[in-house]
């Protein structure tokens, strides 16, 4: 299961992580987000020792969303050393997310 990332734990979990971080920006009402959710949860299990996989509910955490200019969801950001190094907007196959994560491991 992906970690719930919010305004209060974002810096500690994402920016200070010594592992790459995959962050899924989503909302309950978003259809494509529901398509991406199981992929993110699978990746959280498969990469639990190599990366941090988290989810940000944009409705509950507008600060994080605004900070990264999230205008469309789902948007998945890929962080390394506290910096955004890649991005995927929209619902795409799992292989797209895996390829982007593998590239920064």
SULTAMO-V882070 format. One record per residue. N is the residue number from 1. RES is the residue in one small letter. SS is DSSP state (hx for helix, st for strand, lp for the rest). OMEGA is omega in degrees with one decimal (* if undefined). Layout:
n	res	ss	omega
N	RES	SS	OMEGA
N	RES	SS	OMEGA
//
This chain:
n	res	ss	omega
1	x	lp	179.7
2	x	lp	178.3
3	x	st	173.9
4	x	st	-179.7
5	x	lp	-179.7
6	x	lp	-177.1
7	x	lp	-175.6
8	x	lp	-178.6
9	x	lp	-174.7
10	x	hx	-175.7
11	x	hx	-177.7
12	x	hx	-173.1
13	x	hx	-174.0
14	x	hx	-172.9
15	x	hx	-178.1
16	x	lp	-178.1
17	x	lp	174.9
18	x	lp	176.4
19	x	lp	172.0
20	x	st	-178.9
21	x	st	174.2
22	x	st	-174.9
23	x	st	-179.0
24	x	st	175.1
25	x	st	-171.6
26	x	st	172.6
27	x	lp	-178.3
28	x	lp	-174.3
29	x	lp	-173.0
30	x	lp	-179.6
31	x	hx	179.3
32	x	hx	177.7
33	x	hx	179.3
34	x	hx	176.3
35	x	hx	-177.8
36	x	hx	-173.9
37	x	hx	-179.5
38	x	hx	177.6
39	x	hx	-179.7
40	x	hx	178.6
41	x	hx	176.6
42	x	hx	-179.9
43	x	hx	178.1
44	x	hx	179.1
45	x	hx	-175.4
46	x	hx	-176.0
47	x	lp	-172.7
48	x	lp	179.9
49	x	lp	-173.7
50	x	lp	-174.6
51	x	st	174.0
52	x	st	179.6
53	x	st	-176.1
54	x	st	180.0
55	x	st	177.4
56	x	st	174.5
57	x	st	-174.0
58	x	lp	179.4
59	x	lp	-178.4
60	x	lp	-174.9
61	x	lp	-176.8
62	x	hx	-179.2
63	x	hx	-179.5
64	x	hx	-178.7
65	x	hx	-179.8
66	x	hx	-179.0
67	x	hx	-177.8
68	x	lp	175.1
69	x	lp	-179.3
70	x	lp	-179.7
71	x	lp	179.6
72	x	lp	175.6
73	x	lp	-1.8
74	x	lp	168.7
75	x	st	177.8
76	x	st	177.8
77	x	st	179.2
78	x	st	-177.5
79	x	st	169.7
80	x	st	-177.9
81	x	lp	176.1
82	x	lp	-178.8
83	x	st	174.2
84	x	st	-179.3
85	x	st	178.3
86	x	st	-174.7
87	x	st	174.4
88	x	st	178.8
89	x	st	177.7
90	x	lp	-179.9
91	x	lp	179.4
92	x	lp	178.7
93	x	lp	-179.8
94	x	hx	-177.2
95	x	hx	178.9
96	x	hx	179.8
97	x	hx	-179.2
98	x	hx	-179.3
99	x	hx	-179.9
100	x	hx	178.6
101	x	hx	179.7
102	x	hx	-178.4
103	x	hx	-178.1
104	x	hx	179.1
105	x	lp	*
//
